[in-house]
Amino acid sequence: MLNGSFLTREQVLGNMPFILYVAGLMLLYIGYGYYTERTVRDLHGTDADLKELRSEYITVRSHLDKTEQQSQVAEGISGIGLRESRVPPRKIEVDEDQLEDLR
């Protein structure tokens, strides 16, 4: 068996196309296994990246929410000499006739 004499027998030579077909299927199966493992690794890496980006988004969003608070904005503009107005804004109403006179 070790000298390879069984490969020269008539039955083996007659079934050579089938043997090559089975060998090809085995190679495809092995290749598909490697492809699947690589795809799973890529999915796990993408999932980890997604979790990291989500946590970064939450951190940045909470920081932005804190800096957008009115008290924080008032504190920030006081450093450059501005102050918050305590008088509420008023609405000025002008009639169309007065508006045309101003033009």
C-alpha positions as CSV (number, residue, x, y, z in Angstrom):
1,M,0.0,0.0,0.0
2,L,2.9,2.4,0.7
3,N,4.5,1.9,-2.6
4,G,1.5,3.3,-4.5
5,S,0.7,0.2,-6.5
6,F,-3.0,0.5,-5.7
7,L,-3.2,3.7,-7.8
8,T,-2.3,1.7,-10.9
9,R,-5.1,-0.7,-10.6
10,E,-7.9,-0.7,-13.2
11,Q,-10.7,0.2,-10.7
12,V,-8.8,3.3,-9.4
13,L,-8.1,4.6,-12.9
14,G,-11.7,4.1,-13.9
15,N,-12.9,6.1,-10.9
16,M,-10.3,8.9,-11.2
17,P,-12.8,11.6,-12.3
18,F,-14.9,10.9,-9.3
19,I,-11.9,10.9,-7.0
20,L,-10.8,14.3,-8.4
21,Y,-14.3,15.6,-8.0
22,V,-14.4,14.6,-4.3
23,A,-10.9,16.1,-3.8
24,G,-12.1,19.3,-5.4
25,L,-15.1,19.4,-3.1
26,M,-12.9,18.9,-0.1
27,L,-10.7,21.8,-1.1
28,L,-13.8,24.0,-1.6
29,Y,-15.1,22.9,1.8
30,I,-11.8,23.8,3.4
31,G,-11.7,27.2,1.6
32,Y,-15.3,27.9,2.6
33,G,-14.4,27.2,6.3
34,Y,-11.6,29.7,6.2
35,Y,-13.8,32.3,4.5
36,T,-16.5,31.8,7.1
37,E,-14.0,32.2,10.0
38,R,-12.7,35.4,8.5
39,T,-16.2,36.8,8.0
40,V,-17.1,36.0,11.6
41,R,-13.8,37.7,12.8
42,D,-14.7,40.8,10.7
43,L,-18.2,40.9,12.2
44,H,-16.8,40.7,15.8
45,G,-14.3,43.5,15.0
46,T,-17.1,45.6,13.5
47,D,-19.3,45.0,16.5
48,A,-16.5,46.1,18.8
49,D,-15.9,49.2,16.8
50,L,-19.7,50.0,16.9
51,K,-19.8,49.6,20.7
52,E,-16.7,51.9,21.0
53,L,-18.2,54.6,18.7
54,R,-21.6,54.4,20.6
55,S,-19.9,54.9,23.9
56,E,-17.9,57.8,22.5
57,Y,-21.2,59.3,21.1
58,I,-22.8,59.1,24.5
59,T,-19.9,60.7,26.1
60,V,-19.7,63.6,23.6
61,R,-23.5,64.1,23.7
62,S,-23.5,64.3,27.5
63,H,-20.7,66.8,27.4
64,L,-22.5,68.9,24.8
65,D,-25.8,68.8,26.8
66,K,-23.9,70.1,29.8
67,T,-22.2,72.9,27.9
68,E,-25.5,74.0,26.3
69,Q,-27.2,74.7,29.6
70,Q,-28.1,78.3,30.1
71,S,-26.0,78.6,33.3
72,Q,-22.9,77.2,31.5
73,V,-23.4,79.6,28.6
74,A,-23.8,82.6,31.0
75,E,-20.7,81.5,32.8
76,G,-18.7,81.2,29.6
77,I,-19.7,84.6,28.2
78,S,-18.9,86.4,31.5
79,G,-15.3,85.7,30.9
80,I,-15.3,87.8,27.7
81,G,-17.1,90.7,29.3
82,L,-20.7,89.9,28.3
83,R,-23.5,89.5,30.7
84,E,-26.9,87.8,30.5
85,S,-29.9,90.1,30.0
86,R,-32.5,90.0,32.7
87,V,-35.1,91.9,30.7
88,P,-37.3,89.7,28.5
89,P,-37.4,90.6,24.8
90,R,-40.4,92.6,23.6
91,K,-42.3,92.3,20.3
92,I,-42.5,95.4,18.2
93,E,-45.6,95.6,16.1
94,V,-45.7,97.9,13.1
95,D,-48.7,98.5,10.9
96,E,-48.3,98.2,7.1
97,D,-49.1,101.9,6.7
98,Q,-46.4,102.9,9.0
99,L,-44.0,100.5,7.3
100,E,-44.7,102.1,3.9
101,D,-44.1,105.5,5.4
102,L,-40.7,104.4,6.7
103,R,-39.6,103.2,3.2
